Amino acid sequence: MNLNEAIEVLKSYNVVIDIGEVNQAIDTVVVELEKTTYTAQDMESFAEWVTENGWFYRSFFKVWEKRGYENKTTAQLREMWEIETAGKEATE
């Protein structure tokens, strides 16, 4: 059984089992396991992508800046990177 299959089993048992604390525990595990995780290679790819695209981090303001007038949060850039790199991976 792989992780995705295990998550689906937990979800199905959560509907069948009617014990509040058990349901809450199952929900918590499922939510945590479904979160996106990034590998060291992903982190390196993101760092290269922001640099190649002209972004630099303004630590005082906690934003990424491009050309002195465009600002994005890390979450916004990560979403842009995920969309762009997903498109590249699909064509490779």
VENSUL-V689829 format. One record per residue. N is the residue number from 1. SS is DSSP state (@ for helix, = for strand, . for the rest). Layout:
BEGIN
n = [N,N]
ss = [SS,SS]
END
This chain:
BEGIN
n = [1,2,3,4,5,6,7,8,9,10,11,12,13,14,15,16,17,18,19,20,21,22,23,24,25,26,27,28,29,30,31,32,33,34,35,36,37,38,39,40,41,42,43,44,45,46,47,48,49,50,51,52,53,54,55,56,57,58,59,60,61,62,63,64,65,66,67,68,69,70,71,72,73,74,75,76,77,78,79,80,81,82,83,84,85,86,87,88,89,90,91,92]
ss = [.,.,@,@,@,@,@,@,@,@,@,@,@,@,@,@,.,.,.,@,@,@,@,@,@,@,@,@,@,@,@,@,@,@,.,.,.,.,.,@,@,@,@,@,@,@,@,@,@,@,@,@,.,.,.,=,=,=,.,.,.,.,=,=,=,=,.,.,.,=,=,=,.,@,@,@,@,@,@,@,@,@,@,@,@,@,@,@,@,@,@,.]
END
